[in-house]
C-alpha cells in the first residue's frame, strides 16, 4: 500500500469514527447535563442591611488593631442573618485574620486599606488548607471563612 492510499484510508476511518451517531448522542447528553447544572446556579445577592465598621470601634489610623472590630461586625452580621459591612477610607491594622460568615458583603470604600500584621503568631491556630495542590496544616489566611 502506498503512503497516499494509507493516508486516505486513515482519513476515511477517522471520518467514520468522528461522525458516528453514538458520539452525537454523548454530546447531546453532555450538553443537557451542563444546562441542568447551569440552571441551578444563581448570582450573589448583596445584603440590604448595612453596618459601618467604625460603629464597632475601628479606627482607620493604621495604628489601632481593628481585628476586634471586624470580629464584632461579623458576629453582628451573622446575628442579623447577613449584612453589608462598610469600611470607610483609612488604613485599618489587623493583628490577625478576618473570618467571614455567611451572607456578608465587605465593601472597602475608596481610600480604604487593610494592613495585616506580619507576626505569624496572630494567624494561629493552624488550619487545614492547601499549598500548590498539597493538603496541609498552615497559618490562617488573611481573609477566609470559618
BELJO-V313372 format. One record per residue. N is the residue number from 1. RES is the residue in one small letter. PHI is phi as a letter, one per 30 degrees, with the letter a starting at -180 (NA if undefined). PSI is psi in radians with two decimals (999 if undefined). Layout:
# BELJO-V313372
((N & RES & PHI & PSI) (N & RES & PHI & PSI))
This chain:
# BELJO-V313372
((1 & x & NA & 2.32) (2 & x & d & 2.84) (3 & x & d & -0.69) (4 & x & d & -0.78) (5 & x & d & -0.65) (6 & x & d & -0.78) (7 & x & d & -0.71) (8 & x & d & -0.72) (9 & x & d & -0.72) (10 & x & d & -0.70) (11 & x & d & -0.73) (12 & x & d & -0.78) (13 & x & d & -0.79) (14 & x & d & -0.76) (15 & x & d & -0.74) (16 & x & d & -0.71) (17 & x & d & -0.77) (18 & x & d & -0.58) (19 & x & c & 0.34) (20 & x & d & 2.40) (21 & x & e & -0.54) (22 & x & d & -0.62) (23 & x & d & -0.64) (24 & x & d & -0.67) (25 & x & d & -0.75) (26 & x & e & -0.70) (27 & x & d & -0.70) (28 & x & d & -0.77) (29 & x & d & -0.73) (30 & x & d & -0.73) (31 & x & d & -0.73) (32 & x & d & -0.71) (33 & x & d & -0.77) (34 & x & e & -0.82) (35 & x & d & -0.63) (36 & x & d & -0.69) (37 & x & d & -0.81) (38 & x & d & -0.56) (39 & x & d & -0.41) (40 & x & d & -0.20) (41 & x & d & 2.24) (42 & x & c & 2.78) (43 & x & d & 2.88) (44 & x & d & 2.56) (45 & x & c & 2.17) (46 & x & d & 2.18) (47 & x & e & 2.50) (48 & x & d & -0.51) (49 & x & d & 2.29) (50 & x & c & 2.49) (51 & x & b & 2.56) (52 & x & c & 2.36) (53 & x & d & -0.56) (54 & x & e & -0.62) (55 & x & d & -0.13) (56 & x & c & 0.22) (57 & x & j & 0.09) (58 & x & d & 2.54) (59 & x & b & 2.32) (60 & x & d & 0.74) (61 & x & c & -0.09) (62 & x & i & 0.06) (63 & x & c & -0.70) (64 & x & d & 2.38) (65 & x & d & 2.04) (66 & x & c & 0.06) (67 & x & e & -0.79) (68 & x & e & -0.64) (69 & x & d & -0.73) (70 & x & d & -0.74) (71 & x & d & -0.78) (72 & x & d & -0.73) (73 & x & d & -0.73) (74 & x & d & -0.72) (75 & x & d & -0.74) (76 & x & d & -0.74) (77 & x & d & -0.71) (78 & x & d & -0.73) (79 & x & d & -0.58) (80 & x & d & -0.10) (81 & x & i & 0.30) (82 & x & k & 2.60) (83 & x & a & 2.93) (84 & x & c & 1.91) (85 & x & c & 2.14) (86 & x & c & 2.24) (87 & x & c & 1.88) (88 & x & d & 3.03) (89 & x & e & 2.48) (90 & x & k & 3.04) (91 & x & c & 2.09) (92 & x & c & 2.00) (93 & x & d & 2.36) (94 & x & b & 2.01) (95 & x & c & 1.16) (96 & x & k & 3.06) (97 & x & d & 2.81) (98 & x & c & 2.16) (99 & x & c & 1.90) (100 & x & d & 2.62) (101 & x & c & 2.96) (102 & x & d & 2.59) (103 & x & i & 0.65) (104 & x & c & 2.35) (105 & x & c & 2.23) (106 & x & c & 2.08) (107 & x & c & 2.02) (108 & x & c & 1.92) (109 & x & d & 2.89) (110 & x & e & 2.25) (111 & x & j & -0.03) (112 & x & d & 2.35) (113 & x & b & 2.35) (114 & x & c & 2.19) (115 & x & c & 1.87) (116 & x & d & 2.44) (117 & x & d & 2.59) (118 & x & c & 0.09) (119 & x & d & 1.98) (120 & x & e & -0.56) (121 & x & d & -0.45) (122 & x & d & -0.22) (123 & x & c & 0.41) (124 & x & c & 2.70) (125 & x & d & 2.86) (126 & x & d & 2.60) (127 & x & b & 2.74) (128 & x & d & 2.27) (129 & x & a & -3.01) (130 & x & b & 2.62) (131 & x & b & 1.99) (132 & x & h & 0.73) (133 & x & i & -0.01) (134 & x & c & 2.19) (135 & x & d & 2.37) (136 & x & a & 3.06) (137 & x & c & 2.31) (138 & x & a & 3.06) (139 & x & d & 2.66) (140 & x & d & 2.50) (141 & x & d & 2.81) (142 & x & e & -0.77) (143 & x & b & 2.22) (144 & x & a & -2.93) (145 & x & b & 2.76) (146 & x & c & 999))
